[in-house]
Amino acid sequence: MELAYIPSPSHGVQYLGPIPLRAYAFCIIIGVFVAVWLGNRRWIARGGRAGTVADIAVWAVPFGLVGGRLYHVITDYELYFSAGRDWVDAFKVWEGGLGIWGAIALGALGAWIGARRRGIPMPAYADAVAPGIALAQAIGRWGNWFNQELYGRATDVPWALHITSSADGRVPGYYHPTFLYESLWCVGVALLVIWADRRFTLGHGRAFALYVAAYCVGRFWIEYLRVDDAHHVLGLRLNNWTALVVFLLAVTYIVVSAKKRPGREAVVEPDASADGTTTDGTAGADGTDGESEKAGKGEGEGEADSGDAGPAATGSATTGSADLTKAEGGAAPVEDDVKTEAGTETEAKAETESAGGKKG
């Protein structure tokens, strides 16, 4: 008997009256919310509007769920269409079985449709949501823990996963918690993408490609530890080959894209205002509050208008107020400048009238 191990939940579903509450589904839902939240923050920081990420996610998430299920059913068709199996089980997503490769592929198609409808460049959107997707995967993997599935080889390490269920061919025992390995790896991938994006100013889809490449590296060795049934090609599991091919494609994209389109997109959303403030005034490109900036400008203009200067002087003072407000961070110097401008004009007018009186 192992002295230290990770226990498995006795069941992954609770009932609220007749309504089943499945932990696997909750893990996916929480992951989606985290991905949208983080993606929204990153999108706003790059000059986009608040809410755009969620609007596009309405397209991406359903497509992703369908794609993930399709990949699982196609690659493990014998679980649903072989003798003694019920093909209706292929639709029971809540029982587990979503392939990340299909989820990302079809989810990207849904995101492309949503982005196209809003006139948004798909690579920029993908860069914004990449770390959030990795965190969503990290959270979603805990659904496998509740279902007692996707564990690795037998082991006696202190963090071994104790499998207690004998359903569907499981053998109770202590195994590598591959769900935990992948969850922690995905958190690391999210942090890596965030760091690299800040350090190298990644753009044109390269942050997303980095996420894909980094995930594939981890998936390759984690897949190697798994013992669940899978198709093998030349001695490797099918998902190992998939990870290898996708990794090479992601790295190739990073290299080629960096040469053809260096830097980052200057504009990520057409209807965002030119000064970097979103049209709904929530935040600018650097994440600052757009409303406070507008209020500061309005206060400076109000002080300029309250002076006694004429139209020309008022226009000059208003322009000066905006510049000084940004430079000094306050409106007091603007008021002094307005008074000086107005005083100078008044003195000039008085001298002219005096000279005219002497002449007459």
C-alpha positions in Angstrom: 0.0 0.0 0.0 1.3 3.5 -0.9 1.9 5.9 1.9 1.3 9.0 -0.2 -0.8 9.3 -3.2 -3.5 11.5 -5.0 -6.9 10.1 -4.2 -9.6 9.9 -7.0 -13.1 11.2 -6.5 -15.6 8.4 -5.8 -17.9 9.9 -8.4 -17.9 12.9 -10.8 -21.5 13.9 -10.7 -23.8 15.4 -8.1 -27.6 15.6 -8.4 -29.6 18.7 -7.7 -33.0 16.9 -7.6 -33.3 15.3 -11.0 -30.6 17.6 -12.6 -27.1 16.0 -12.8 -24.2 18.4 -12.1 -21.1 16.9 -13.8 -17.7 18.0 -12.6 -16.2 17.4 -16.1 -18.6 19.9 -17.6 -18.0 22.5 -14.9 -14.2 22.2 -15.5 -14.8 23.0 -19.2 -17.1 25.9 -18.4 -14.7 27.4 -15.9 -11.9 27.1 -18.4 -13.9 28.9 -21.0 -14.7 31.8 -18.7 -11.0 32.1 -17.7 -9.9 32.1 -21.3 -12.4 34.8 -22.3 -11.5 36.9 -19.2 -7.8 36.9 -19.9 -8.3 37.2 -23.7 -10.5 40.3 -23.1 -7.8 42.0 -21.0 -5.1 41.3 -23.6 -7.3 42.4 -26.4 -8.1 45.7 -24.7 -4.3 46.2 -24.0 -3.6 45.9 -27.7 -6.2 48.5 -28.6 -9.3 46.5 -29.1 -12.8 47.0 -27.7 -14.1 45.3 -24.5 -16.5 42.5 -25.2 -15.1 41.6 -28.7 -13.4 38.5 -27.4 -16.6 37.2 -25.8 -18.6 38.0 -29.0 -16.2 35.9 -31.1 -16.0 33.2 -28.4 -19.8 32.7 -29.0 -18.7 31.2 -32.4 -15.4 29.6 -31.3 -16.6 27.6 -28.3 -19.4 25.6 -29.9 -17.2 24.9 -32.9 -14.5 23.8 -30.6 -16.7 21.4 -28.6 -17.9 19.8 -31.8 -14.4 19.6 -33.2 -13.0 18.1 -30.0 -15.7 15.4 -29.9 -15.4 14.6 -33.6 -11.6 14.1 -33.2 -12.1 11.8 -30.2 -14.9 9.7 -31.9 -13.0 9.4 -35.2 -9.7 8.3 -33.5 -11.4 6.0 -31.0 -14.3 4.9 -33.2 -14.2 1.3 -31.8 -15.5 2.7 -28.5 -18.8 3.6 -30.2 -19.2 1.5 -33.4 -17.7 -1.9 -32.7 -19.6 -5.0 -31.7 -21.5 -4.6 -28.4 -21.2 -0.8 -28.4 -24.0 1.8 -28.6 -23.3 4.5 -31.2 -25.5 6.8 -29.3 -22.8 7.1 -26.7 -20.8 9.1 -29.2 -23.0 12.1 -28.4 -22.5 11.8 -24.6 -19.9 14.5 -24.3 -20.4 14.7 -20.5 -18.9 11.3 -20.1 -15.5 12.6 -21.3 -13.7 12.4 -24.6 -12.7 15.7 -26.2 -9.6 15.7 -28.5 -7.7 19.0 -28.1 -6.5 18.8 -31.7 -10.0 18.8 -33.1 -11.1 21.4 -30.6 -8.4 23.9 -31.6 -8.8 23.2 -35.3 -12.6 23.6 -35.5 -12.6 26.3 -32.8 -10.2 28.3 -34.9 -12.7 28.0 -37.8 -15.5 29.3 -35.6 -13.2 32.2 -34.4 -12.4 33.0 -38.0 -16.1 33.3 -38.8 -16.7 35.6 -35.8 -13.6 37.7 -36.5 -14.5 38.1 -40.2 -18.0 39.3 -39.3 -16.4 42.1 -37.3 -13.6 42.9 -39.7 -10.9 41.8 -37.2 -7.6 40.2 -38.3 -7.7 36.5 -37.1 -3.9 36.4 -36.2 -4.3 39.3 -33.8 -7.3 37.7 -32.1 -5.4 34.4 -31.8 -2.5 36.1 -30.2 -4.7 37.7 -27.6 -6.5 34.5 -26.6 -3.5 32.1 -26.7 -2.5 32.2 -23.0 -6.2 31.9 -22.0 -6.7 28.8 -24.1 -3.7 27.2 -22.3 -5.2 28.0 -18.9 -8.6 26.7 -20.1 -6.8 23.4 -20.9 -5.1 23.3 -17.5 -8.5 23.7 -15.8 -10.3 21.3 -18.2 -7.8 18.5 -17.4 -9.1 18.2 -13.9 -12.3 16.9 -15.4 -10.3 13.8 -16.3 -9.5 13.4 -12.6 -13.1 13.4 -11.7 -13.8 10.8 -14.3 -10.8 8.7 -13.3 -9.5 8.6 -16.9 -6.3 9.4 -19.0 -3.8 8.3 -16.3 -0.3 7.0 -17.0 1.8 4.0 -16.2 1.8 2.3 -12.9 4.2 3.9 -10.4 5.1 4.2 -6.8 6.0 7.9 -6.7 4.5 9.9 -3.8 2.2 11.8 -6.1 0.8 8.6 -7.8 -2.9 8.7 -8.7 -5.0 6.1 -7.0 -7.5 4.7 -9.4 -10.4 2.9 -7.6 -12.9 2.3 -10.4 -12.9 -0.9 -12.4 -15.4 0.2 -15.0 -14.6 0.2 -18.7 -11.5 -2.0 -18.3 -9.8 0.0 -15.6 -7.5 -1.8 -13.2 -7.5 -0.2 -9.7 -4.0 0.8 -8.7 -1.5 3.6 -8.5 -0.6 5.4 -11.7 1.2 8.5 -13.1 -1.3 11.4 -12.8 -0.9 12.5 -16.5 -3.9 14.8 -16.1 -1.9 16.7 -13.5 1.3 16.8 -15.6 -0.6 18.3 -18.5 -2.4 20.8 -16.3 0.8 22.1 -14.8 2.5 22.1 -18.2 -0.4 24.2 -19.7 0.0 26.8 -16.9 3.7 27.0 -17.8 2.8 27.4 -21.4 0.5 30.3 -20.6 3.2 32.1 -18.6 5.7 31.5 -21.3 3.5 33.1 -24.0 2.7 36.1 -21.8 6.4 36.6 -21.0 7.5 36.2 -24.6 4.8 38.4 -25.9 5.9 41.2 -23.7 9.6 40.6 -24.2 9.6 40.2 -28.0 6.3 42.1 -29.0 4.9 39.1 -30.8 2.3 39.7 -33.5 0.6 38.4 -36.6 -0.2 35.0 -34.9 3.3 34.3 -33.5 2.1 34.3 -29.9 -0.5 31.7 -30.8 2.0 29.6 -32.7 4.3 29.7 -29.7 1.5 28.4 -27.5 0.9 25.6 -30.0 4.6 24.6 -30.3 5.1 24.7 -26.5 2.0 22.6 -25.8 3.0 20.0 -28.4 6.4 19.5 -26.6 4.7 18.7 -23.4 1.9 16.7 -25.0 4.5 14.5 -26.6 6.2 13.2 -23.5 3.0 13.1 -21.4 1.3 11.1 -24.2 4.2 8.7 -24.0 3.3 7.9 -20.3 -0.3 7.1 -21.0 -1.6 3.6 -21.0 -5.2 4.0 -22.3 -6.0 2.3 -25.6 -4.8 4.2 -28.7 -3.9 3.7 -32.3 -0.1 3.2 -32.9 1.9 4.1 -36.0 5.5 2.9 -36.3 5.6 2.3 -32.5 4.2 5.7 -31.5 0.8 6.6 -30.4 -1.3 8.6 -32.9 -1.3 11.7 -30.7 2.5 11.6 -30.5 2.7 11.9 -34.3 0.0 14.6 -34.3 2.0 16.6 -31.7 5.2 16.2 -33.7 3.7 17.3 -37.0 1.8 20.3 -35.4 5.0 21.3 -33.6 6.9 21.5 -36.8 4.1 23.5 -38.5 4.0 26.0 -35.6 7.7 26.5 -35.6 7.8 27.0 -39.3 5.0 29.6 -39.1 7.0 31.5 -36.4 10.1 31.6 -38.6 8.4 32.5 -41.9 6.0 35.0 -40.3 8.8 36.8 -38.5 10.6 37.3 -41.8 7.6 38.3 -43.9 5.7 40.3 -41.3 7.9 41.5 -38.5 6.6 43.5 -35.6 3.0 43.7 -34.4 -0.3 44.9 -35.9 -0.7 48.6 -35.4 -4.6 48.3 -35.5 -6.4 45.2 -34.2 -10.0 46.5 -34.4 -11.2 49.0 -37.0 -13.9 50.6 -34.9 -11.5 51.4 -32.0 -10.7 55.1 -31.8 -7.4 56.4 -33.3 -6.0 57.6 -29.9 -6.1 54.0 -28.5 -9.3 54.5 -26.5 -12.1 52.1 -27.1 -15.3 53.3 -28.5 -17.2 52.5 -25.3 -14.5 54.3 -23.3 -13.5 51.4 -21.2 -9.7 51.3 -21.8 -7.0 52.3 -24.1 -4.3 50.3 -25.8 -2.1 50.4 -22.7 -5.0 49.3 -20.4 -5.6 52.8 -19.0 -9.1 54.2 -18.3 -10.4 56.0 -21.3 -13.2 57.8 -19.5 -10.7 59.4 -17.0 -8.6 60.7 -19.9 -11.7 62.2 -21.6 -12.8 63.8 -18.3 -9.3 65.4 -17.9 -9.5 66.8 -21.4 -13.0 68.2 -20.8 -11.9 69.9 -17.6 -9.0 71.6 -19.3 -11.3 72.8 -22.2 -13.8 74.1 -19.7 -11.2 76.2 -18.0 -10.0 77.6 -21.3 -13.5 78.6 -22.3 -14.1 80.5 -19.1 -11.4 83.1 -19.9 -12.2 86.5 -21.4 -10.1 86.1 -24.5 -11.5 86.3 -28.0 -12.2 83.4 -30.4 -8.6 83.2 -31.7 -7.0 83.3 -28.3 -9.5 80.8 -27.0 -8.7 78.3 -29.7 -5.0 78.7 -29.0 -5.5 78.3 -25.2 -7.6 75.2 -25.7 -4.9 73.5 -27.7 -2.3 74.6 -25.1 -4.5 73.2 -22.3 -4.6 69.7 -23.9 -0.8 69.7 -24.3 -0.1 71.0 -20.8 -2.6 68.7 -19.2 -0.8 65.7 -20.8 2.7 67.1 -19.9 2.1 68.3 -16.4 -0.8 66.0 -15.3 -3.0 69.0 -14.1 -5.1 71.9 -15.3 -3.6 74.7 -13.2 -0.8 75.7 -15.7 -3.5 75.9 -18.4 -5.5 78.5 -16.5 -2.4 80.7 -16.0 -1.7 80.4 -19.7 -5.2 81.4 -20.6 -5.0 84.4 -18.3 -1.7 85.5 -19.8 -3.0 85.2 -23.3 -6.2 87.1 -22.4 -4.2 89.8 -20.5 -1.8 90.3 -23.4 -4.6 90.8 -25.9 -6.4 93.3 -23.5 -3.3 95.3 -23.1 -2.7 95.5 -26.8 -6.3 96.6 -27.4 -5.9 99.3 -24.7 -2.7 100.7 -26.3 -4.4 100.8 -29.7 -7.4 102.8 -28.4 -5.0 105.1 -26.6 -3.0 105.7 -29.7 -6.2 106.4 -31.7 -7.3 108.9 -29.1 -4.1 110.8 -29.2 -4.2 110.9 -33.0 -7.7 112.3 -33.1 
